[in-house]
Amino acid sequence: MQLLEAAGYACTRAAASLGVFDVVAIGPVDIRLVQVKAGDRCQLRPIEREQIAAFTAPSNASKEVWKFYDRRREPVIERV
């Protein structure tokens, strides 16, 4: 969330809520829906990938998976 807020997004955290996304970030012209994974494996389960792909979002929204691998400061960002 700190990275998104520094880029000008207003963020809401919904981690562990059993929802599809962990962070909803609203910017002046777009929305970023983010699923966050952390650790050495950072694996997205197939059911999670299906849920993200099936989620209906506005045309100005991006659906993303942010992977924070151990010993790395910046995430690897994958758009779904």
PDB file of N, CA, C and O in Angstrom, chain B, residues numbered from 101:
ATOM      1  N   MET B 101       0.819  -1.185   0.000  1.00  0.00           N
ATOM      2  CA  MET B 101       0.000   0.000   0.000  1.00  0.00           C
ATOM      3  C   MET B 101       0.866   1.253   0.000  1.00  0.00           C
ATOM      4  O   MET B 101       0.497   2.262  -0.600  1.00  0.00           O
ATOM      5  N   GLN B 102       1.999   1.196   0.661  1.00  0.00           N
ATOM      6  CA  GLN B 102       2.875   2.367   0.706  1.00  0.00           C
ATOM      7  C   GLN B 102       3.340   2.764  -0.690  1.00  0.00           C
ATOM      8  O   GLN B 102       3.418   3.952  -1.005  1.00  0.00           O
ATOM      9  N   LEU B 103       3.645   1.787  -1.518  1.00  0.00           N
ATOM     10  CA  LEU B 103       4.080   2.089  -2.887  1.00  0.00           C
ATOM     11  C   LEU B 103       2.964   2.763  -3.678  1.00  0.00           C
ATOM     12  O   LEU B 103       3.208   3.728  -4.402  1.00  0.00           O
ATOM     13  N   LEU B 104       1.759   2.263  -3.542  1.00  0.00           N
ATOM     14  CA  LEU B 104       0.625   2.840  -4.260  1.00  0.00           C
ATOM     15  C   LEU B 104       0.279   4.231  -3.735  1.00  0.00           C
ATOM     16  O   LEU B 104       0.011   5.143  -4.518  1.00  0.00           O
ATOM     17  N   GLU B 105       0.283   4.395  -2.413  1.00  0.00           N
ATOM     18  CA  GLU B 105      -0.029   5.699  -1.828  1.00  0.00           C
ATOM     19  C   GLU B 105       1.013   6.733  -2.236  1.00  0.00           C
ATOM     20  O   GLU B 105       0.674   7.891  -2.480  1.00  0.00           O
ATOM     21  N   ALA B 106       2.271   6.328  -2.313  1.00  0.00           N
ATOM     22  CA  ALA B 106       3.328   7.241  -2.748  1.00  0.00           C
ATOM     23  C   ALA B 106       3.135   7.660  -4.205  1.00  0.00           C
ATOM     24  O   ALA B 106       3.592   8.726  -4.618  1.00  0.00           O
ATOM     25  N   ALA B 107       2.456   6.815  -4.979  1.00  0.00           N
ATOM     26  CA  ALA B 107       2.185   7.124  -6.385  1.00  0.00           C
ATOM     27  C   ALA B 107       0.870   7.884  -6.554  1.00  0.00           C
ATOM     28  O   ALA B 107       0.445   8.138  -7.681  1.00  0.00           O
ATOM     29  N   GLY B 108       0.214   8.253  -5.435  1.00  0.00           N
ATOM     30  CA  GLY B 108      -0.980   9.084  -5.506  1.00  0.00           C
ATOM     31  C   GLY B 108      -2.305   8.361  -5.427  1.00  0.00           C
ATOM     32  O   GLY B 108      -3.349   8.957  -5.690  1.00  0.00           O
ATOM     33  N   TYR B 109      -2.285   7.095  -5.070  1.00  0.00           N
ATOM     34  CA  TYR B 109      -3.521   6.318  -4.957  1.00  0.00           C
ATOM     35  C   TYR B 109      -4.053   6.357  -3.524  1.00  0.00           C
ATOM     36  O   TYR B 109      -3.283   6.388  -2.563  1.00  0.00           O
ATOM     37  N   ALA B 110      -5.372   6.355  -3.399  1.00  0.00           N
ATOM     38  CA  ALA B 110      -6.020   6.150  -2.103  1.00  0.00           C
ATOM     39  C   ALA B 110      -6.293   4.651  -2.016  1.00  0.00           C
ATOM     40  O   ALA B 110      -6.872   4.071  -2.934  1.00  0.00           O
ATOM     41  N   CYS B 111      -5.881   4.027  -0.920  1.00  0.00           N
ATOM     42  CA  CYS B 111      -5.929   2.567  -0.831  1.00  0.00           C
ATOM     43  C   CYS B 111      -6.813   2.078   0.309  1.00  0.00           C
ATOM     44  O   CYS B 111      -6.940   2.714   1.355  1.00  0.00           O
ATOM     45  N   THR B 112      -7.414   0.927   0.061  1.00  0.00           N
ATOM     46  CA  THR B 112      -8.165   0.207   1.078  1.00  0.00           C
ATOM     47  C   THR B 112      -7.634  -1.211   1.105  1.00  0.00           C
ATOM     48  O   THR B 112      -7.471  -1.849   0.065  1.00  0.00           O
ATOM     49  N   ARG B 113      -7.365  -1.698   2.311  1.00  0.00           N
ATOM     50  CA  ARG B 113      -6.827  -3.047   2.480  1.00  0.00           C
ATOM     51  C   ARG B 113      -7.951  -4.001   2.854  1.00  0.00           C
ATOM     52  O   ARG B 113      -8.755  -3.718   3.742  1.00  0.00           O
ATOM     53  N   ALA B 114      -7.995  -5.132   2.166  1.00  0.00           N
ATOM     54  CA  ALA B 114      -9.022  -6.135   2.447  1.00  0.00           C
ATOM     55  C   ALA B 114      -8.395  -7.521   2.578  1.00  0.00           C
ATOM     56  O   ALA B 114      -9.047  -8.521   2.278  1.00  0.00           O
ATOM     57  N   ALA B 115      -7.147  -7.594   3.019  1.00  0.00           N
ATOM     58  CA  ALA B 115      -6.446  -8.875   3.133  1.00  0.00           C
ATOM     59  C   ALA B 115      -7.138  -9.793   4.129  1.00  0.00           C
ATOM     60  O   ALA B 115      -7.735  -9.341   5.107  1.00  0.00           O
ATOM     61  N   ALA B 116      -7.047 -11.076   3.863  1.00  0.00           N
ATOM     62  CA  ALA B 116      -7.609 -12.122   4.717  1.00  0.00           C
ATOM     63  C   ALA B 116      -9.120 -12.025   4.859  1.00  0.00           C
ATOM     64  O   ALA B 116      -9.704 -12.585   5.787  1.00  0.00           O
ATOM     65  N   SER B 117      -9.753 -11.304   3.927  1.00  0.00           N
ATOM     66  CA  SER B 117     -11.202 -11.177   3.988  1.00  0.00           C
ATOM     67  C   SER B 117     -11.888 -12.219   3.126  1.00  0.00           C
ATOM     68  O   SER B 117     -13.113 -12.228   3.003  1.00  0.00           O
ATOM     69  N   LEU B 118     -11.095 -13.096   2.531  1.00  0.00           N
ATOM     70  CA  LEU B 118     -11.588 -14.108   1.611  1.00  0.00           C
ATOM     71  C   LEU B 118     -12.184 -13.502   0.354  1.00  0.00           C
ATOM     72  O   LEU B 118     -12.942 -14.159  -0.359  1.00  0.00           O
ATOM     73  N   GLY B 119     -11.842 -12.256   0.085  1.00  0.00           N
ATOM     74  CA  GLY B 119     -12.248 -11.622  -1.156  1.00  0.00           C
ATOM     75  C   GLY B 119     -11.240 -11.930  -2.246  1.00  0.00           C
ATOM     76  O   GLY B 119     -10.229 -12.585  -1.994  1.00  0.00           O
ATOM     77  N   VAL B 120     -11.506 -11.467  -3.436  1.00  0.00           N
ATOM     78  CA  VAL B 120     -10.618 -11.734  -4.563  1.00  0.00           C
ATOM     79  C   VAL B 120      -9.338 -10.910  -4.467  1.00  0.00           C
ATOM     80  O   VAL B 120      -8.266 -11.403  -4.818  1.00  0.00           O
ATOM     81  N   PHE B 121      -9.428  -9.658  -3.996  1.00  0.00           N
ATOM     82  CA  PHE B 121      -8.265  -8.765  -3.972  1.00  0.00           C
ATOM     83  C   PHE B 121      -7.933  -8.340  -2.548  1.00  0.00           C
ATOM     84  O   PHE B 121      -8.816  -8.223  -1.698  1.00  0.00           O
ATOM     85  N   ASP B 122      -6.633  -8.108  -2.300  1.00  0.00           N
ATOM     86  CA  ASP B 122      -6.156  -7.676  -0.992  1.00  0.00           C
ATOM     87  C   ASP B 122      -6.155  -6.157  -0.854  1.00  0.00           C
ATOM     88  O   ASP B 122      -6.362  -5.632   0.240  1.00  0.00           O
ATOM     89  N   VAL B 123      -5.923  -5.454  -1.956  1.00  0.00           N
ATOM     90  CA  VAL B 123      -5.849  -3.994  -1.931  1.00  0.00           C
ATOM     91  C   VAL B 123      -6.649  -3.432  -3.103  1.00  0.00           C
ATOM     92  O   VAL B 123      -6.543  -3.910  -4.232  1.00  0.00           O
ATOM     93  N   VAL B 124      -7.442  -2.420  -2.818  1.00  0.00           N
ATOM     94  CA  VAL B 124      -8.128  -1.653  -3.853  1.00  0.00           C
ATOM     95  C   VAL B 124      -7.516  -0.256  -3.807  1.00  0.00           C
ATOM     96  O   VAL B 124      -7.576   0.425  -2.783  1.00  0.00           O
ATOM     97  N   ALA B 125      -6.926   0.164  -4.928  1.00  0.00           N
ATOM     98  CA  ALA B 125      -6.247   1.459  -5.003  1.00  0.00           C
ATOM     99  C   ALA B 125      -6.953   2.315  -6.048  1.00  0.00           C
ATOM    100  O   ALA B 125      -7.092   1.916  -7.205  1.00  0.00           O
ATOM    101  N   ILE B 126      -7.396   3.497  -5.625  1.00  0.00           N
ATOM    102  CA  ILE B 126      -8.124   4.390  -6.520  1.00  0.00           C
ATOM    103  C   ILE B 126      -7.272   5.616  -6.793  1.00  0.00           C
ATOM    104  O   ILE B 126      -6.887   6.348  -5.881  1.00  0.00           O
ATOM    105  N   GLY B 127      -6.992   5.819  -8.063  1.00  0.00           N
ATOM    106  CA  GLY B 127      -6.211   6.974  -8.496  1.00  0.00           C
ATOM    107  C   GLY B 127      -7.088   7.970  -9.212  1.00  0.00           C
ATOM    108  O   GLY B 127      -8.293   7.755  -9.340  1.00  0.00           O
ATOM    109  N   PRO B 128      -6.505   9.061  -9.682  1.00  0.00           N
ATOM    110  CA  PRO B 128      -7.301  10.091 -10.353  1.00  0.00           C
ATOM    111  C   PRO B 128      -7.899   9.636 -11.682  1.00  0.00           C
ATOM    112  O   PRO B 128      -8.924  10.167 -12.108  1.00  0.00           O
ATOM    113  N   VAL B 129      -7.276   8.662 -12.343  1.00  0.00           N
ATOM    114  CA  VAL B 129      -7.790   8.214 -13.644  1.00  0.00           C
ATOM    115  C   VAL B 129      -7.954   6.701 -13.766  1.00  0.00           C
ATOM    116  O   VAL B 129      -8.472   6.218 -14.773  1.00  0.00           O
ATOM    117  N   ASP B 130      -7.521   5.951 -12.759  1.00  0.00           N
ATOM    118  CA  ASP B 130      -7.636   4.497 -12.847  1.00  0.00           C
ATOM    119  C   ASP B 130      -7.802   3.862 -11.476  1.00  0.00           C
ATOM    120  O   ASP B 130      -7.666   4.511 -10.439  1.00  0.00           O
ATOM    121  N   ILE B 131      -8.100   2.578 -11.509  1.00  0.00           N
ATOM    122  CA  ILE B 131      -8.262   1.770 -10.306  1.00  0.00           C
ATOM    123  C   ILE B 131      -7.353   0.562 -10.456  1.00  0.00           C
ATOM    124  O   ILE B 131      -7.260  -0.027 -11.533  1.00  0.00           O
ATOM    125  N   ARG B 132      -6.681   0.197  -9.364  1.00  0.00           N
ATOM    126  CA  ARG B 132      -5.834  -0.989  -9.377  1.00  0.00           C
ATOM    127  C   ARG B 132      -6.352  -1.958  -8.327  1.00  0.00           C
ATOM    128  O   ARG B 132      -6.443  -1.620  -7.147  1.00  0.00           O
ATOM    129  N   LEU B 133      -6.687  -3.159  -8.764  1.00  0.00           N
ATOM    130  CA  LEU B 133      -7.155  -4.221  -7.888  1.00  0.00           C
ATOM    131  C   LEU B 133      -5.998  -5.193  -7.730  1.00  0.00           C
ATOM    132  O   LEU B 133      -5.551  -5.799  -8.703  1.00  0.00           O
ATOM    133  N   VAL B 134      -5.511  -5.344  -6.494  1.00  0.00           N
ATOM    134  CA  VAL B 134      -4.237  -6.032  -6.274  1.00  0.00           C
ATOM    135  C   VAL B 134      -4.403  -7.224  -5.336  1.00  0.00           C
ATOM    136  O   VAL B 134      -4.959  -7.099  -4.245  1.00  0.00           O
ATOM    137  N   GLN B 135      -3.912  -8.375  -5.776  1.00  0.00           N
ATOM    138  CA  GLN B 135      -3.758  -9.563  -4.942  1.00  0.00           C
ATOM    139  C   GLN B 135      -2.278  -9.611  -4.587  1.00  0.00           C
ATOM    140  O   GLN B 135      -1.431  -9.536  -5.477  1.00  0.00           O
ATOM    141  N   VAL B 136      -1.950  -9.735  -3.298  1.00  0.00           N
ATOM    142  CA  VAL B 136      -0.558  -9.700  -2.843  1.00  0.00           C
ATOM    143  C   VAL B 136      -0.124 -11.084  -2.392  1.00  0.00           C
ATOM    144  O   VAL B 136      -0.833 -11.764  -1.649  1.00  0.00           O
ATOM    145  N   LYS B 137       1.060 -11.492  -2.857  1.00  0.00           N
ATOM    146  CA  LYS B 137       1.671 -12.744  -2.432  1.00  0.00           C
ATOM    147  C   LYS B 137       3.068 -12.424  -1.909  1.00  0.00           C
ATOM    148  O   LYS B 137       3.726 -11.515  -2.413  1.00  0.00           O
ATOM    149  N   ALA B 138       3.521 -13.162  -0.907  1.00  0.00           N
ATOM    150  CA  ALA B 138       4.844 -12.914  -0.333  1.00  0.00           C
ATOM    151  C   ALA B 138       5.532 -14.226  -0.001  1.00  0.00           C
ATOM    152  O   ALA B 138       4.885 -15.245   0.237  1.00  0.00           O
ATOM    153  N   GLY B 139       6.856 -14.180   0.008  1.00  0.00           N
ATOM    154  CA  GLY B 139       7.650 -15.354   0.336  1.00  0.00           C
ATOM    155  C   GLY B 139       8.418 -15.845  -0.875  1.00  0.00           C
ATOM    156  O   GLY B 139       8.304 -15.279  -1.963  1.00  0.00           O
ATOM    157  N   ASP B 140       9.205 -16.902  -0.687  1.00  0.00           N
ATOM    158  CA  ASP B 140      10.017 -17.423  -1.780  1.00  0.00           C
ATOM    159  C   ASP B 140       9.183 -18.004  -2.920  1.00  0.00           C
ATOM    160  O   ASP B 140       9.587 -17.927  -4.080  1.00  0.00           O
ATOM    161  N   ARG B 141       8.049 -18.571  -2.610  1.00  0.00           N
ATOM    162  CA  ARG B 141       7.265 -19.235  -3.656  1.00  0.00           C
ATOM    163  C   ARG B 141       6.297 -18.291  -4.358  1.00  0.00           C
ATOM    164  O   ARG B 141       6.192 -18.326  -5.584  1.00  0.00           O
ATOM    165  N   CYS B 142       5.601 -17.466  -3.627  1.00  0.00           N
ATOM    166  CA  CYS B 142       4.674 -16.483  -4.203  1.00  0.00           C
ATOM    167  C   CYS B 142       3.760 -17.092  -5.257  1.00  0.00           C
ATOM    168  O   CYS B 142       3.548 -16.499  -6.315  1.00  0.00           O
ATOM    169  N   GLN B 143       3.234 -18.238  -4.983  1.00  0.00           N
ATOM    170  CA  GLN B 143       2.409 -18.914  -5.971  1.00  0.00           C
ATOM    171  C   GLN B 143       0.953 -18.498  -5.873  1.00  0.00           C
ATOM    172  O   GLN B 143       0.399 -18.385  -4.779  1.00  0.00           O
ATOM    173  N   LEU B 144       0.346 -18.274  -7.010  1.00  0.00           N
ATOM    174  CA  LEU B 144      -1.073 -17.992  -7.102  1.00  0.00           C
ATOM    175  C   LEU B 144      -1.754 -19.318  -7.418  1.00  0.00           C
ATOM    176  O   LEU B 144      -1.449 -19.952  -8.428  1.00  0.00           O
ATOM    177  N   ARG B 145      -2.666 -19.731  -6.564  1.00  0.00           N
ATOM    178  CA  ARG B 145      -3.369 -20.996  -6.805  1.00  0.00           C
ATOM    179  C   ARG B 145      -4.254 -20.869  -8.044  1.00  0.00           C
ATOM    180  O   ARG B 145      -4.749 -19.779  -8.330  1.00  0.00           O
ATOM    181  N   PRO B 146      -4.461 -21.948  -8.775  1.00  0.00           N
ATOM    182  CA  PRO B 146      -5.297 -21.887  -9.987  1.00  0.00           C
ATOM    183  C   PRO B 146      -6.686 -21.315  -9.732  1.00  0.00           C
ATOM    184  O   PRO B 146      -7.204 -20.573 -10.566  1.00  0.00           O
ATOM    185  N   ILE B 147      -7.296 -21.642  -8.604  1.00  0.00           N
ATOM    186  CA  ILE B 147      -8.634 -21.115  -8.304  1.00  0.00           C
ATOM    187  C   ILE B 147      -8.583 -19.606  -8.113  1.00  0.00           C
ATOM    188  O   ILE B 147      -9.510 -18.898  -8.505  1.00  0.00           O
ATOM    189  N   GLU B 148      -7.498 -19.107  -7.509  1.00  0.00           N
ATOM    190  CA  GLU B 148      -7.341 -17.658  -7.338  1.00  0.00           C
ATOM    191  C   GLU B 148      -7.207 -16.970  -8.690  1.00  0.00           C
ATOM    192  O   GLU B 148      -7.809 -15.921  -8.919  1.00  0.00           O
ATOM    193  N   ARG B 149      -6.421 -17.559  -9.586  1.00  0.00           N
ATOM    194  CA  ARG B 149      -6.244 -16.982 -10.919  1.00  0.00           C
ATOM    195  C   ARG B 149      -7.585 -16.950 -11.656  1.00  0.00           C
ATOM    196  O   ARG B 149      -7.896 -15.966 -12.327  1.00  0.00           O
ATOM    197  N   GLU B 150      -8.373 -18.005 -11.540  1.00  0.00           N
ATOM    198  CA  GLU B 150      -9.685 -18.059 -12.182  1.00  0.00           C
ATOM    199  C   GLU B 150     -10.615 -16.984 -11.618  1.00  0.00           C
ATOM    200  O   GLU B 150     -11.328 -16.322 -12.372  1.00  0.00           O
ATOM    201  N   GLN B 151     -10.609 -16.812 -10.299  1.00  0.00           N
ATOM    202  CA  GLN B 151     -11.456 -15.802  -9.677  1.00  0.00           C
ATOM    203  C   GLN B 151     -11.077 -14.397 -10.126  1.00  0.00           C
ATOM    204  O   GLN B 151     -11.950 -13.570 -10.387  1.00  0.00           O
ATOM    205  N   ILE B 152      -9.775 -14.125 -10.218  1.00  0.00           N
ATOM    206  CA  ILE B 152      -9.319 -12.809 -10.657  1.00  0.00           C
ATOM    207  C   ILE B 152      -9.725 -12.579 -12.104  1.00  0.00           C
ATOM    208  O   ILE B 152     -10.243 -11.514 -12.443  1.00  0.00           O
ATOM    209  N   ALA B 153      -9.495 -13.564 -12.956  1.00  0.00           N
ATOM    210  CA  ALA B 153      -9.829 -13.416 -14.374  1.00  0.00           C
ATOM    211  C   ALA B 153     -11.333 -13.238 -14.573  1.00  0.00           C
ATOM    212  O   ALA B 153     -11.752 -12.497 -15.463  1.00  0.00           O
ATOM    213  N   ALA B 154     -12.146 -13.906 -13.758  1.00  0.00           N
ATOM    214  CA  ALA B 154     -13.597 -13.845 -13.917  1.00  0.00           C
ATOM    215  C   ALA B 154     -14.223 -12.593 -13.295  1.00  0.00           C
ATOM    216  O   ALA B 154     -15.379 -12.276 -13.574  1.00  0.00           O
ATOM    217  N   PHE B 155     -13.467 -11.884 -12.457  1.00  0.00           N
ATOM    218  CA  PHE B 155     -14.003 -10.716 -11.775  1.00  0.00           C
ATOM    219  C   PHE B 155     -14.305  -9.607 -12.785  1.00  0.00           C
ATOM    220  O   PHE B 155     -13.435  -9.219 -13.564  1.00  0.00           O
ATOM    221  N   THR B 156     -15.524  -9.105 -12.768  1.00  0.00           N
ATOM    222  CA  THR B 156     -15.916  -8.025 -13.666  1.00  0.00           C
ATOM    223  C   THR B 156     -15.519  -6.696 -13.045  1.00  0.00           C
ATOM    224  O   THR B 156     -15.965  -6.342 -11.954  1.00  0.00           O
ATOM    225  N   ALA B 157     -14.673  -5.969 -13.761  1.00  0.00           N
ATOM    226  CA  ALA B 157     -14.160  -4.684 -13.260  1.00  0.00           C
ATOM    227  C   ALA B 157     -14.410  -3.606 -14.315  1.00  0.00           C
ATOM    228  O   ALA B 157     -14.553  -3.919 -15.498  1.00  0.00           O
ATOM    229  N   PRO B 158     -14.465  -2.336 -13.894  1.00  0.00           N
ATOM    230  CA  PRO B 158     -14.611  -1.245 -14.861  1.00  0.00           C
ATOM    231  C   PRO B 158     -13.457  -1.233 -15.861  1.00  0.00           C
ATOM    232  O   PRO B 158     -12.390  -1.785 -15.594  1.00  0.00           O
ATOM    233  N   SER B 159     -13.675  -0.610 -16.993  1.00  0.00           N
ATOM    234  CA  SER B 159     -12.652  -0.595 -18.047  1.00  0.00           C
ATOM    235  C   SER B 159     -11.378   0.134 -17.632  1.00  0.00           C
ATOM    236  O   SER B 159     -10.317  -0.112 -18.205  1.00  0.00           O
ATOM    237  N   ASN B 160     -11.463   1.022 -16.652  1.00  0.00           N
ATOM    238  CA  ASN B 160     -10.264   1.743 -16.205  1.00  0.00           C
ATOM    239  C   ASN B 160      -9.582   1.067 -15.010  1.00  0.00           C
ATOM    240  O   ASN B 160      -8.730   1.666 -14.354  1.00  0.00           O
ATOM    241  N   ALA B 161      -9.965  -0.183 -14.737  1.00  0.00           N
ATOM    242  CA  ALA B 161      -9.370  -0.923 -13.619  1.00  0.00           C
ATOM    243  C   ALA B 161      -8.430  -2.004 -14.137  1.00  0.00           C
ATOM    244  O   ALA B 161      -8.724  -2.678 -15.124  1.00  0.00           O
ATOM    245  N   SER B 162      -7.300  -2.160 -13.463  1.00  0.00           N
ATOM    246  CA  SER B 162      -6.384  -3.247 -13.791  1.00  0.00           C
ATOM    247  C   SER B 162      -6.416  -4.268 -12.656  1.00  0.00           C
ATOM    248  O   SER B 162      -6.480  -3.908 -11.480  1.00  0.00           O
ATOM    249  N   LYS B 163      -6.370  -5.532 -13.026  1.00  0.00           N
ATOM    250  CA  LYS B 163      -6.330  -6.628 -12.055  1.00  0.00           C
ATOM    251  C   LYS B 163      -4.893  -7.125 -12.026  1.00  0.00           C
ATOM    252  O   LYS B 163      -4.354  -7.549 -13.048  1.00  0.00           O
ATOM    253  N   GLU B 164      -4.269  -7.071 -10.837  1.00  0.00           N
ATOM    254  CA  GLU B 164      -2.835  -7.336 -10.724  1.00  0.00           C
ATOM    255  C   GLU B 164      -2.519  -8.296  -9.591  1.00  0.00           C
ATOM    256  O   GLU B 164      -3.241  -8.372  -8.597  1.00  0.00           O
ATOM    257  N   VAL B 165      -1.421  -9.028  -9.762  1.00  0.00           N
ATOM    258  CA  VAL B 165      -0.849  -9.846  -8.688  1.00  0.00           C
ATOM    259  C   VAL B 165       0.524  -9.265  -8.404  1.00  0.00           C
ATOM    260  O   VAL B 165       1.369  -9.185  -9.296  1.00  0.00           O
ATOM    261  N   TRP B 166       0.745  -8.860  -7.157  1.00  0.00           N
ATOM    262  CA  TRP B 166       2.044  -8.329  -6.730  1.00  0.00           C
ATOM    263  C   TRP B 166       2.739  -9.419  -5.934  1.00  0.00           C
ATOM    264  O   TRP B 166       2.221  -9.888  -4.920  1.00  0.00           O
ATOM    265  N   LYS B 167       3.914  -9.819  -6.399  1.00  0.00           N
ATOM    266  CA  LYS B 167       4.681 -10.880  -5.746  1.00  0.00           C
ATOM    267  C   LYS B 167       5.908 -10.281  -5.079  1.00  0.00           C
ATOM    268  O   LYS B 167       6.792  -9.741  -5.745  1.00  0.00           O
ATOM    269  N   PHE B 168       5.951 -10.382  -3.757  1.00  0.00           N
ATOM    270  CA  PHE B 168       7.084  -9.900  -2.972  1.00  0.00           C
ATOM    271  C   PHE B 168       7.932 -11.101  -2.580  1.00  0.00           C
ATOM    272  O   PHE B 168       7.644 -11.788  -1.599  1.00  0.00           O
ATOM    273  N   TYR B 169       8.980 -11.345  -3.358  1.00  0.00           N
ATOM    274  CA  TYR B 169       9.870 -12.463  -3.053  1.00  0.00           C
ATOM    275  C   TYR B 169      10.790 -12.083  -1.911  1.00  0.00           C
ATOM    276  O   TYR B 169      11.097 -10.908  -1.713  1.00  0.00           O
ATOM    277  N   ASP B 170      11.232 -13.088  -1.155  1.00  0.00           N
ATOM    278  CA  ASP B 170      12.150 -12.855  -0.043  1.00  0.00           C
ATOM    279  C   ASP B 170      13.402 -12.130  -0.529  1.00  0.00           C
ATOM    280  O   ASP B 170      13.903 -12.390  -1.623  1.00  0.00           O
ATOM    281  N   ARG B 171      13.890 -11.227   0.296  1.00  0.00           N
ATOM    282  CA  ARG B 171      15.117 -10.470   0.053  1.00  0.00           C
ATOM    283  C   ARG B 171      15.025  -9.519  -1.136  1.00  0.00           C
ATOM    284  O   ARG B 171      16.053  -9.105  -1.672  1.00  0.00           O
ATOM    285  N   ARG B 172      13.819  -9.167  -1.553  1.00  0.00           N
ATOM    286  CA  ARG B 172      13.636  -8.184  -2.630  1.00  0.00           C
ATOM    287  C   ARG B 172      12.733  -7.081  -2.120  1.00  0.00           C
ATOM    288  O   ARG B 172      11.752  -7.350  -1.425  1.00  0.00           O
ATOM    289  N   ARG B 173      13.052  -5.853  -2.455  1.00  0.00           N
ATOM    290  CA  ARG B 173      12.278  -4.716  -1.962  1.00  0.00           C
ATOM    291  C   ARG B 173      11.107  -4.371  -2.865  1.00  0.00           C
ATOM    292  O   ARG B 173      10.064  -3.924  -2.388  1.00  0.00           O
ATOM    293  N   GLU B 174      11.271  -4.574  -4.158  1.00  0.00           N
ATOM    294  CA  GLU B 174      10.235  -4.211  -5.120  1.00  0.00           C
ATOM    295  C   GLU B 174       9.458  -5.456  -5.543  1.00  0.00           C
ATOM    296  O   GLU B 174      10.034  -6.536  -5.676  1.00  0.00           O
ATOM    297  N   PRO B 175       8.160  -5.305  -5.751  1.00  0.00           N
ATOM    298  CA  PRO B 175       7.376  -6.468  -6.174  1.00  0.00           C
ATOM    299  C   PRO B 175       7.523  -6.761  -7.665  1.00  0.00           C
ATOM    300  O   PRO B 175       7.852  -5.883  -8.462  1.00  0.00           O
ATOM    301  N   VAL B 176       7.275  -7.990  -8.009  1.00  0.00           N
ATOM    302  CA  VAL B 176       7.117  -8.378  -9.405  1.00  0.00           C
ATOM    303  C   VAL B 176       5.614  -8.249  -9.660  1.00  0.00           C
ATOM    304  O   VAL B 176       4.816  -8.900  -8.985  1.00  0.00           O
ATOM    305  N   ILE B 177       5.222  -7.417 -10.624  1.00  0.00           N
ATOM    306  CA  ILE B 177       3.806  -7.143 -10.859  1.00  0.00           C
ATOM    307  C   ILE B 177       3.358  -7.854 -12.130  1.00  0.00           C
ATOM    308  O   ILE B 177       3.942  -7.689 -13.201  1.00  0.00           O
ATOM    309  N   GLU B 178       2.303  -8.650 -11.978  1.00  0.00           N
ATOM    310  CA  GLU B 178       1.723  -9.382 -13.098  1.00  0.00           C
ATOM    311  C   GLU B 178       0.286  -8.913 -13.290  1.00  0.00           C
ATOM    312  O   GLU B 178      -0.501  -8.919 -12.344  1.00  0.00           O
ATOM    313  N   ARG B 179      -0.053  -8.514 -14.488  1.00  0.00           N
ATOM    314  CA  ARG B 179      -1.427  -8.148 -14.807  1.00  0.00           C
ATOM    315  C   ARG B 179      -2.174  -9.384 -15.268  1.00  0.00           C
ATOM    316  O   ARG B 179      -1.680 -10.154 -16.092  1.00  0.00           O
ATOM    317  N   VAL B 180      -3.367  -9.564 -14.730  1.00  0.00           N
ATOM    318  CA  VAL B 180      -4.163 -10.751 -15.069  1.00  0.00           C
ATOM    319  C   VAL B 180      -5.279 -10.322 -16.002  1.00  0.00           C
ATOM    320  O   VAL B 180      -6.083 -11.153 -16.425  1.00  0.00           O
TER     321      VAL B 180
END
